[in-house]
């Protein structure tokens, strides 16, 4: 507010001086020019009457002469004052309109309102820097889980788009540079309810600056960053950034799993997929020669992984010298049949369209299929708005950087045990992965699934804690029971039991649970709802654990005790 007042007063300084001077001169003139009263006696206006007359005359002109009929001298001064004050007002109004259109003032007002909204937040939230494809996915998914966000983006159109989104919870946005410390502070960097900063702008330098600022001002705050270059990622890590995701390296690592552990690939895809996403299909790429079109960050990452698997790779690159493409690279884009033939496409088993242009990537695949129809196709999709085109092209694997980034960051925020689960699962063999895939697919089939964490404490599972206090043994099978039909099992799979800092994969149903245990589940959304109802309802859980149907409420408990006493007396 001080900035707004200062800017307005500075811009209105001259118009205000002109307006004040006009009123002062007009008022002084009416006090000096003599008039006559209704008795014909000399009379002069005092300053109050003069200022009153000039005030309504300057804005309305039409209340008449007061308190007595004016003399010719007074009427002449009235004419002069009318033009003087009206012109002054027109000048002042023009200056006000100019100020309203001033972009700097509008930014200050927007930041002030944004900061005020952020200060009034009374629930946990995250700061999202960058509202591109990745930022939109993150904000949307967090909103679906009831988690708030404040958003900063340098593109004003994106902030306007955010303002009209129909999210379950409001996400205030600010058009500003997220690298600016003042913008981050306005977004709630030092707010006690701020839980983390998510830097997903399209600039590594900007993300690095955001990470440094956040860690210096709030060292304990979680910071999640996007990085496309290894040197930037290393710099971020040196400042203690909690999560750094390189979409190209992540996809290349997962894609290599398809060759030696396709079931483990499915585990990664299913567990980390966003809310309401369909399950990925089981598909294994062929082993043989691969053609990679584009040797940028994506092509370079895939080239390294395929060569590590011992597969022959042919690169096509438009500018091999600038990108450092390997020897033997074919110069071109891959959209021309001649370039693909030079790369020996007829003897290839798969092709990767990895340029930074979606139209070129689709053209590469269509041209390649005309030359060899049975190719395994992989494409890089740069913009989310082209999803319909890539689906229509029937591509075997589509790499969306925005989706990969959003999946990784959301998994760490919403499912804190997921990273531990994936790390432990990666050490298991293909047989174990097949077992897990069969369990998950048997439960969810082809329906959208959820992944959730349940902590056995007073906040999330009060009924479980009450049962434990009474000396009851709570086993995992109890939590997997449908509270509405105890003969049925909830459609979910326990993935991980975390206890005392140690994780245990796929715990058995007879596992005895303890206070503060954390459990990771995967299953249908209704299974999560029923499980959370069960662990919060003492009577439901007690019936499942002990088989006793205890009456609920004071009246029913009183009637039950009366019935029990009557029965014992009769006995």
N, C-alpha and C positions, 0 to 999 in steps of 0.2 A: 504493500500500500504506500509506503513512503516514496518508492520509485515512481508509482503512478501519479501521485500528487505533485511530485517534483517535475515530472515531464509535462503535465498539464499546465502547471503554473508557469513553467519556462516558456512554453509555446504560446500561452495566452497573456504573457506579460504586456506586450505592446497593445493588443486589443483592449485589455482591461484598463491600461493607462488612458487610452483614447476615450473609452466609455466613461471612466471616472471623471476625466477632465471635462467632457461634454456636460455631464450632469452638474458638476461643480460650477462651471461657467453659467449654465442656465439658471441654476438655483440662486447664485449670487446676483445675477441680473435682476431677477424678480424681487429680491430684497432691497435693491438699490433704487429701482424705478418707482416713483411715487404714484399712487392711485387715489381714488376717492371712495368713501363709503356711501351707503344709501341716503345719508343726510347731506352729501356734498362736501363733507369735510375731508382734508388730506389724510391718507392712510397708507401704510406700508406693510407688506407681507413680512411675517417673521420667517425664520429658516424652516420651521416645521411645515407651514402652509406652502412655502415655495417648493420645498423638496417633494411634498405630497402631490402638488399640481404637476411638477415636471415628471414625476414617476409615472402617473397614469397617462399623461399626455405623450410621453415618449413611446409608450407601448400600445395605447388604444386610440388616442385622439378622438374625443367625443363626449366628455363628461360636462362640458360647459365651463364658463368663467366663474371662479369662486375666490373668496366668499362674496365679492361684489363685482359688478360689471367693470370690465377692464377699460382703461383709457387707451387712446391710440398708441401711446408709447409702449404700454404693456402688451397690446396686441401685436405691435411690430416685433417686440422681443419674443413673443410667443411664436410668431412665424419663424424667426431665426432659430429658436430652440427646437421647433419641430424638425426642421431639416437637419440641424446639428445632431440631435439624438437619434433620429431614424438612420441617418448615414452611419453613425457610430455603431448602432445595433446591427446593421447589415454587415459592416466590417467584422464585428465580433462574431456574428453567426457564421460568416464565411470561414473565419479562423477555427471555430469549433468543428465545423464539417471537415475541414482539412485535418484537424487533429484526430477525429474519429477514423479517418481513412489512413492515418499514419500506421505503417506496418510495425514499427518498433513499439508503439504504444499498445497496439493490439496484442503483440507477443507478450508484453509485460502484464497486461490484464489477463491474458490466457494463463500465463504461468502463475499469477497470483491466485486465480480461481482453482487451478489444478493443485497448487500447494495446499490451499485451504481444504479441498476435498480429501487430499491425502492425509492431512493432519487429523481429520475427523474419522478416519478408519479405526475401527475397534475390533478388528479380527485379522488373523495372519494373512499376509499377501506377499507377492513377489514382484520385483521390478523387471519388466521385459523391455530390453533395449533393441529396437528393430521390429517393425511390424510388417515384414515381408511375408513370404509364404511360410517360413519356419515360425515366425512370431505369431501369425494367425493360428496355426495349428496348436501351438503351445497355449495361447490365451483361451482358445475355444475348448480345448480338452480340460484345462484347469477349471474353467467356468462350469463345465459339465460336472465336475467333482465338487462344486461349491467353493472353490478356492479363488480368491480375488487376485487381480493384477493391476498394476499401474504401468502404463505404456509410454515410451518415448520413441519418436521416429522423426527423422529429418525431412521426410516427405509429407507435406501437408495433406495430400489427397488420401494417404493411408490413414491418417488420424481422422479425417472426415468419414472414411469408410468404417473405422472402429466405432464412431459415434452412433451409427445407424444399425450396428449389429444387435441382434436380439439374443444376447447371452442371458443365461439364468441369473448371473450376478453382474452388476455394473463394473465396467473396466474403464476408468478415466484415462484419457490420453493427452499427450502434450506434443505439439509440433516444435521440436528443438533438437539440437545436437547432443546426443547422449554422452559424448566425450566431455561436455561442459560439466564441471563439478556442481554448479548451481542447479542444473537440470536434474542431476541425480539426487541432490538434496531435496529439491522440490518434489521428486517422485517418492520420497520417503526413505532415503538411504539410512538415516539415523533414527527412523521411526521404530519404537520398541516392538511393533508387530511385524516389521519387515523380516521375512524369513530367507530371502536370497535375491541375488541379481542374476538375470539371464541375459547374456550379451550375444545376440544372434544377428548383428548387422552384417551387411555384405562386405565389410572391410575388416581385414585382420588387424590393421593398425588401430581402428576404432575399438574393436573388441579388447585389444590389449590395454588400451588407455582406460577403458571402463573397468577392467579387472584390477588394474593397478590402483585406480581411485577407490574402488570398493574395499580392497584389502587394506589400504592405508587408513581409510576412515573408519571401517568396521572390520577389523581382522577376523572376528569370529563369524562373520556372515558367510553363508554358502554362495559361491560364485560359479556359474555354469557358462562356459564359453564355446563359441564356434571358432574353429581355426582351420585354414586350408593349407597352411605351410608349417613344416616341421620346426623351423627355427622360431616362428611365432609361438607355437605350442610350447617349446622349451622355455621361452621367455615367460610365458604365462605361468608355467609350472614353478619357475623360480620365485614367483611372488605368492605361491601357495594357492593358486586357483584350484578349486575342488574338483571340477570336471571339465575336461577339454575334449571335444569331439571333432574329429576330422571325418566328414561324411564319405570321402573317397576311400580313405584307408579302411574305414569300417566296412563299407560294402565289399571292397576287395578281399578283406579277411573272411567275411561271411561267404562270399562267392566261392572261395577256395574250399570251404567246408563241403560244398556240394559235390566235389570230386571224391573226397575220402570219407565224409561222414554226412550224407544227406539228411539223416534223421536229426543230427545235432543242429543242422541248419534250420530245419523245421521247428525245433525247440526254440531257437533264437527268434524266429519269425513270429511264432504263435505267442510267445510270452511277452514280447515287447511291442506287439501291434497295438495301435491306438484303439480307443473305445469304438465298438460296433463295427470293426473292420472284419471282413470275411477271412477265413483261414486260408493260408497259402496252399497251393497244390504241391503234391510230392512229384518232383521232376528232377532228373539227374542229367547234367550236361555231358555230352560225349567227350571222350579223350581223343586228341588228335591235334591237327594244326588249327590255330586260331588267328584271325585277322582283327587287328585293333585299328580303328580309324580315329585319329586324334591322339596326340601324345602330350596332352596337358596333364593337369593334376590327376584326373580320373584315369586316363590311359596309362600314365606312368605307374600308378598304384596297381592296376590290373596286370600290367606287363610283368612287374616284379613277382606277383603271386603266381601267375601262370608259368613263368620260367622256373620258379622254385618247385613247382609240381613236376618239372621235367617235360613240359609241353612245348612244342615249337610254336613260335609267335612271329607273325609278320605285321609290321607297323606301317600304316599309311598316315603321313603328316604333311600338311600344306607348307609348313615352314620348319623343316627338320633342324636347320642350323640354330634357330632361336630357341627351340624347345629342348635341344640336346638329345634328339632321337637317336636310337642305336644304329650302328652300321647296317646297311642293307635296307634302310627305310625307303619305301616308295613315296615319291613326292606327289601330293594331290590331296583331295578332300575325301574321296571315296564315293562321291555322288555320281561319278562317271563310270560307265561300264569298263572303259579302257584301263582305268586305274585299278579296279578290282581284278581284272584279268591279269594285269601285271603283277599283282600280289598273289596270283595263283589261287583264286577263290574256288576253283573247281576241286581242289584237293583239300579244302578247309572243311572243318566240321562245325565251326562256330564263328560268328562275327560280332564285334563290339562297336557300336556307334557311340563314340564318347566325346563328340565336339560340344562346344558351348552354345550351339544353335539347334533348337528343336526341329526346325524344318529340315535342316541338313541331315540330322540323325534319322528322321523318318525316310528321307530320300535315299540315304545309304542303304537302309534295310530293304526298301522296295526294290532298288536296283540289284542288290545282292540276291534276293529271292528269285528275281527273274533269271539270274544266271545259275543259281542252285537252290531249289525250292526246299530242301531238307536241312537247311542250316539252323543251328541253335542260335537264337538272336538275343542280344543284350543291348539295351539302349539307355542312354542318359537322358532323363527328362528334366529340363532346367526350370520350367515354369509350371506351376500347378494348374493353371487355366487350360493347359493342353492335355489334361488327363483323358478326355474323351477321345482325342485323336490317337493317343498311344494305346488305349484299350481297343479301339477299332483295328489297329494294326496287328493285333494278336502276337505281341512280343513275348518271348519266353520269360525274360527277366527285365524289369524296368528299374533303373536306379534313380530315385528322387532324392537329391541332397536334402531338401527341406524336410521330407518325411523322416529320413534317417536321423537327422539332427533332433527333430522333435521327439521321436521315439526314445532316443537315448536320454535326453534331458528329462522328459516326463517320467520315464521309468525310475530315475534317481530321486525325483521329487515325490512322486505318488506311491512308489513301491520301493522303499529303501532297502529291502532284503533282496531285490532282484539281482543287483550286481553280485552279491555273494553267491546267490544260486547259480548264475551263469558261470562264474569263475570255478565253482566246484564241479558243475556239470561238464565243463570243457575238459576235465581230467578223466572223465569216464569214457568207456569205449562205445562202439556203435551198437552193441547188443543192449547196453543200458539205455541208450538213446531211443532205440526201437521200442523198448518196454514203456518208456515215458510217453512216446508218441501214441502208442496203442491205448494207454490209459486216458490220455487227454482226449483223443479223438472218440473214444468210446463214451465219454461223458458229454462232450459238447457237440459231437457229430459235426454238422456244417453250420452251426449257429454261432452268432457273435458271443464271445466270451469275455470275462473280466479276470483280472489278477488283483488280489488284495492281500493285505497284511492284517493279522489280528494279534493284538498284544493282550495277554492275560493279566489285566490289572483292574483297579476299581473303576477307571474311566471307560474302558472299552468292554470289559467283561465282568460287571459287578456280580452277576449271578454265579459265575464260576468261582470267584473269590469267596463269596458267602458259603458255597458248598465246601470249599477247601477248609474254611475256618471251622466248619462243623465236623471235619475229619473224613469227608467223603473223598474217594479217589476218582478223579476226573481223567478219563482216557480220551484219546483222539477220536475213537469211535463215537463217543457221546456227542461231540461237536459236529460230526458228519451225519447225524440223525435228523430227519425231517421233523420239526416240532409239531407240524400239523398231522403227520402220519408217522408215528415212531417205527412202523414196519418198513418204511422206505428210507433210502439213503439219499442225502443231498447230492446233486449232480455237480460235484467238484472234486479236485484232486489235490491232496496236500503235497506241496513241492519241497518245503524246507521247514525244519524246526531249528530255531536259533535259541541256544541256551548258554548263558555264561560265556559269551563270546565265541562259541563253537557252533558251526552249522552242521546239520544232519539231513542228507537228501532223502526224499521220499519216505518219511517216517511211517511206520506200520500203525494199523488201527488200534492195537493194544498198547501203544505207547502211553505211559503215564505222564500227564501234564503237570507242570509246576507253575507257581506264581512267577510272573514277569517273563514267561516263555513268549517267543514271537513265532508266529506260524504264517507261512506264505502259501496261499491257495490259488488255484486256477480253476475256473468253472463258469457256470451260467450266472447272469446277474441276479436272478431270483434266488439262487443258492446262497449268494452273499447276503441278501436281505434276510432270508430265513435264519442263517447262522447268526447274524448280529441280533436278531430278535431272540434267538434261543439263549445266547450268552448274557442277555440283559434281563431275561424273565426268569425269576427264581422258581416259580411253580412249574413252568415248562421243563426247565432243566432238571428239577428235582424228580419229576415224574419219569424222565428218561433215565436218570441215574439210579433211582431207588425203586421205581415202579409204583410209588405212592402218589395218589392224587390228592394233594393237600388243598383244603378250601382256601379261597382267596378272599380277602376283605374281612373286616372286623365282625360283621354280622354273621357271615357264614362260619367263621371260626368259632364264634360264641355258640351258634346252633350246633356245630359239630361237637364242642365240648359238652354241651347239655345232653346231646344224644349219647355220647360216650359214658357220661355219669349215670344216665338213666339205664343204660345197658348193664353197667357194673352193679347197680343197685338191684336190678331184677335178677342178676346172676346170684 
